[in-house]
Amino acid sequence: MMILRTSPPSPFGRMVKIAADVLGMSGDMTVVAADTNDPDDDLRQQNPLGKIPTLLVGDDVIYDTRVILDYFDQLYTAKHGTSILYPGTGMETIRLKTALARVIGMLDAGILIVYEGRFRPENMRVESFVDYQLAKVTRSFAEIKAENPTYTNGATPTATDIALACALDHYDYRKQLDWRDYCPSLASWMMDFSNAVPSYKATLPDDIEPAEWR
């Protein structure tokens, strides 16, 4: 039995939960809430970085979202002989993983913007730092817009698909920016994703604002 330490608003923990469901592993995983701000939460003993998501598997502790997704992929591929999260071979897989790194980098930048406002006193906030992080996000959206993605993977999204859906919802949840201003076609992408992937709606944060696809 696996134990996932995370919190409902975390887009990274949500990626893991959706991936587990897509791969048929949800029944083998228990989700236990974690509070990264609480020094008494045993998360810090389980993971020295005190970060979520953290996956406990017997005596092993697995952390960093991409490492957990790779672990799931290894389990699934060993059993079924094919990959859902990273389909293809060679450079095709590398491109998928690069696109995943782009989405996670966009999320990291957005979270740093939130932290700048949450933890730094107002008179000490550095707008140039916020602008620097925001530029990472807008450049990434420009690339995605140029790629003109459409969602075609049905109930078996790739890891990159899962990450993108979670990232777009997280931007809406934290309101760092309105991604529709940068890549409006992703609204259609989100509609197709949400209609095809059952765990999309089941894993939404409770207090996220409504949207056509939620």
C-alpha positions in Angstrom: 0.0 0.0 0.0 1.3 3.5 -0.9 0.7 6.6 1.1 0.6 10.0 -0.6 1.3 13.0 1.5 -0.2 16.1 -0.1 -2.8 18.8 0.4 -5.9 19.4 -1.8 -4.8 22.8 -3.3 -1.4 21.4 -4.5 -1.3 21.0 -8.3 1.7 18.7 -7.9 -0.2 16.3 -5.5 -3.2 16.5 -7.8 -1.0 15.4 -10.8 0.0 12.3 -8.8 -3.7 11.5 -7.8 -4.9 11.8 -11.4 -2.0 9.7 -12.7 -2.7 7.0 -10.1 -6.3 6.9 -11.2 -5.5 6.8 -14.9 -3.1 3.9 -14.3 -5.6 2.0 -12.1 -3.5 2.5 -8.9 -5.8 4.6 -6.8 -7.0 1.6 -4.9 -3.4 0.9 -3.8 -2.8 4.4 -2.5 -4.1 6.2 0.6 -4.0 10.0 0.6 -2.9 11.6 4.0 -3.1 15.3 4.4 0.2 17.2 5.0 0.8 20.7 6.2 4.1 22.0 4.9 3.9 25.0 7.3 3.5 22.9 10.4 6.8 22.1 12.0 5.1 19.3 14.0 3.8 17.5 10.8 5.8 14.3 10.4 6.2 15.2 6.7 9.6 16.8 7.6 10.8 13.5 9.1 9.6 11.6 6.1 11.0 14.0 3.5 13.9 16.2 4.6 12.8 18.9 2.1 9.4 19.0 3.8 7.7 19.2 0.4 4.6 17.7 -1.2 3.9 15.4 -2.8 5.8 12.7 -1.0 5.0 9.1 -1.6 5.7 6.4 1.0 6.1 2.9 -0.3 7.1 0.5 2.4 10.5 1.6 3.6 11.0 3.9 0.6 10.2 7.6 0.4 9.8 9.0 -3.1 9.6 12.7 -3.7 9.6 15.2 -6.5 6.5 14.9 -8.7 8.4 13.7 -11.8 10.1 11.0 -9.8 6.8 9.8 -8.5 5.3 9.8 -12.0 8.3 7.9 -13.2 7.8 5.3 -10.5 4.2 4.9 -11.5 5.2 4.5 -15.1 7.7 1.8 -14.3 5.1 -0.2 -12.3 2.6 0.1 -15.1 5.0 -0.6 -17.9 6.4 -3.7 -16.1 2.9 -5.0 -15.8 1.4 -4.1 -19.2 4.4 -3.8 -21.4 3.5 -0.2 -22.6 3.5 3.3 -21.2 0.5 5.6 -20.8 2.2 8.5 -19.1 5.2 8.6 -21.5 4.1 6.9 -24.7 6.5 6.5 -27.7 10.2 5.9 -27.8 13.4 7.8 -28.2 13.1 11.5 -28.9 9.3 11.3 -28.8 9.5 10.4 -25.1 12.2 13.0 -24.5 10.0 15.7 -26.0 7.1 14.7 -23.8 9.3 14.9 -20.7 10.6 18.3 -21.8 7.1 19.5 -22.2 6.4 18.2 -18.7 9.4 20.1 -17.4 8.1 23.2 -19.0 4.7 23.0 -17.3 6.3 22.2 -13.9 8.7 25.2 -14.4 5.7 27.4 -15.2 4.0 26.2 -12.0 7.2 26.8 -9.9 7.4 30.3 -11.2 3.8 31.0 -10.4 4.2 29.6 -6.9 7.2 31.9 -6.3 5.0 34.8 -7.3 2.5 33.7 -4.6 5.2 33.3 -2.0 6.6 36.8 -2.7 3.2 38.3 -1.8 2.5 35.9 1.1 5.8 35.8 3.0 7.6 39.0 2.2 6.4 42.3 3.9 4.7 44.6 1.4 7.4 47.3 1.7 10.1 44.7 0.9 8.6 43.0 -2.1 10.7 43.0 -5.3 8.6 43.7 -8.4 11.5 42.9 -10.7 11.6 39.4 -9.2 7.8 39.0 -9.8 8.3 40.2 -13.4 11.1 37.8 -13.9 9.0 34.8 -12.8 6.0 36.0 -14.8 8.1 36.3 -17.9 8.9 32.5 -17.7 5.2 31.8 -17.7 4.3 34.1 -20.5 7.1 32.8 -22.7 6.0 29.3 -22.1 2.4 30.1 -23.0 3.7 31.7 -26.2 5.3 28.3 -27.1 2.2 26.4 -26.2 0.1 28.7 -28.3 2.4 28.2 -31.3 2.1 24.5 -30.9 -1.8 24.8 -31.0 -2.4 21.7 -28.9 -5.6 19.7 -29.1 -6.5 17.0 -26.6 -6.9 13.6 -28.3 -5.8 11.1 -25.6 -9.2 10.3 -24.2 -9.2 8.6 -20.8 -5.4 7.9 -21.0 -3.7 11.3 -20.7 0.1 11.6 -20.8 2.0 13.0 -17.8 2.3 16.3 -19.7 -1.5 16.4 -20.3 -2.2 15.9 -16.6 0.3 18.5 -15.6 -1.1 21.1 -18.0 -4.6 20.6 -16.8 -3.5 21.0 -13.2 -1.4 24.0 -14.0 -4.2 25.9 -15.7 -6.6 25.2 -12.8 -3.9 26.3 -10.3 -3.5 29.7 -12.1 -7.2 30.2 -11.8 -7.1 29.1 -8.1 -4.2 31.4 -7.1 -4.9 34.1 -9.7 -1.4 34.9 -10.6 -2.6 35.6 -14.2 -5.4 34.8 -16.6 -4.0 32.2 -18.9 -6.8 32.9 -21.4 -5.1 36.2 -22.2 -2.1 34.2 -23.5 -3.5 31.1 -25.0 -7.3 31.2 -25.3 -7.5 28.0 -27.3 -6.6 26.1 -24.1 -10.2 26.6 -22.9 -11.3 24.1 -25.6 -8.4 21.8 -24.6 -9.6 21.9 -21.0 -13.1 21.1 -22.0 -12.0 18.0 -23.9 -9.6 16.9 -21.1 -12.2 17.3 -18.4 -14.9 15.4 -20.3 -12.5 12.5 -21.0 -10.6 12.1 -17.7 -13.0 11.1 -14.8 -10.5 12.0 -12.0 -10.2 15.6 -13.3 -13.3 16.8 -11.5 -12.9 14.5 -8.5 -9.5 16.1 -7.7 -10.4 19.8 -8.1 -9.8 22.0 -5.0 -13.2 22.5 -3.2 -13.1 26.3 -3.4 -12.0 26.8 -7.0 -14.2 29.1 -9.0 -16.6 27.6 -11.6 -15.6 27.3 -15.2 -17.4 25.7 -18.2 -15.3 22.5 -17.9 -15.4 22.2 -14.1 
